[in-house]
């Protein structure tokens, strides 16, 4: 419908904008934030090539953007994270935040990741975090991030349509253990 098409176009436009912020110097006023974001990605062992494959970008505030894409490859929304581990730099925001749910994006139905071209397994690895999915991909695995500790029925249905086997790699903390137990059924 027209509303969904317009929302997808807006998400796509934002995505292009975020990519230019991180990978070009079209806005010299963002150069310092751009260098900080790239340095942060490097500190997380994410190469520029891998970051570009995952289409990571940067907002005007210097936050790294992680795109969610639908099965057709359209960007439906983003998650964002400050390019620092220093909580004082987070402007009293949570570490990660997302676009609002709307006609094109619904976080509970979205997964973050890209298929690994050299992996032929019928297995997908589900992780909590975006950087976890990237690390698993760099290790040669199909991996997707659920973006938190709650695997939703909608996400599980998406996964079940493509892969007969799922391996959960949620965090080792209490929340990750509880999420694993909830996700198994």
N, C-alpha and C positions, 0 to 999 in steps of 0.2 A: 504494500500500500504506500501511498505518498508520504505518510508520516514516517514510516520505517525507512524508506529510501532517503528521505531528507536527513534522518538521524545517522544513517550509515555514511552519507556524504560528509556530514559534520565531523564524525569520528575519523574518517579518512583524511580530511583536511587538517585536523589537529595532529594526526599521526605524521603527516608530511612535515608540518611545522616543527614538531618535536624532533624529528630526524634531522632537519636542517640546523636546529639549534645545537645539536650535539656534534654533527659531523661536518659542518661548514662554518665559515667565519662571516656569514652574511650579516650577522649582528655583532659588530665589534664590542658593543657594550656587554655582551654575554661571554666574552673570551675567558675571563677569570673563572666564571662558573663552569664553562665548558671544560677547561683544563682540570678543575676540581672533580667534575663528574667522570672524566676519562681516567684520572688518577685513581678515583675510587673503584671504578670497574677493574682497573689493573690490579688494585690491592685485593680484589676478590678473585683474581686469576682469570678474568674474562678478557680475552684478546679483542682488539677492535674488529677482527673478522667475525668472531663469534657474536659479539654485540650487534653487528650489522645483520648477521643472519637472523637473529632473534628480533631484529628491527627495534632495538632499544633507542630511546630518544631522551630529550631533556626539556623540561618546562622552562619558562622564563625565570622561575624561582631557583633553577638549578637542580630540580628534583628529577631523578631518572624515571622515565616512563617505560612501562612494560605493556605491550599491546596484547589484547585478547582478540583472536580472530575466529570467525565462524568457519564451517566446513568449506565454504566457497572462497576462503582466503580474504574476506573483507574484515577490516578492523571494526569491531563493535564497541570497544571501550578500552580503557587503560587502568592500570594500577600505577601508583607513584610511590617513590621513596626518596627521602633526602640522600644526597650523595655524601654521607658522612655517618660514622657510628657515634659521634658525639651528640648526646641527647640535648645538649644546650642549643644545638643548631636546628632543632626540629620545630621551632616556633610554636611550642605547646601543642603540636599535632601528633597523632599516632605515627609510628614508624612507617606504616603502609596505609594508604588510603586509595579509594577507587572512584571512578566515575559513578555518578548516580545511576540507579537502574532506570531504564526507560524502554522505548519500543525496540531499540537495537541492541541494548546491552542489559544483561541480567547476570550479575556475578555468580549467583547460585547455579547458573547453567553454563558457566564459562570455565575454560581450562587454559592455562598458559603453557606454551611449548611449541616445538616443531619436530617433525619426524626426522629421525636420524637416517641419512641415506645409506649407510653401510650396515645397518642393523636389520636382519631378516627374521628376528624372533617374532613369535606370535604373542609376545609378552610386552606389557606396558608397565612402567614403574610410576607410581603416583607418589608425589612428595608434597610437602606443605608449601614451601617457598619457591619464589621465582629463581633465585640464585641456585637453589638445590636442583631445579629442573635443568638449568644451564650446565651445572657441574656434571649431572648424570649424562647429558647429551655429549659433553666433552669426553666422557669415559666410554662412549659408544653405545649408549642405551636409549631406547624410546622412553622418554620421561615427560610427564606433564605435572604442573603444579596446580593444586586446587585453590591456592591462595588463602590458606588459613588452616584451621584444624577440623573443619566439618566437610566431609564428602557428602554432597547432596544427592538425592535420588536422581535428579536431572543429570548431574555429572556422571553418575554411575551408569545411567542408560547410554550416554554418549560413548563412554568407554566400552561398554559391553557390545555395542554395535561393531566395533573395530577389532577388539582383542579378546581372545578366549581366556587369557590368563592375565591376572593383575597382581603385582607385587607392591605392597604398601611399604614405603620408607618414610614414615612420619617421624617427627622429632622424638628424641629419647626422653623428653621431659614428661611430667604427669599428663599434661594436656595432649601430647602426642600419643601416649599410651591409651588414654581414654578415647581419642579419636580413632585409633586403630580398632579398638573393640567395637565402637559404633559402626565403623565402615564395613566390617567383615560381612554382616548379613546383607 
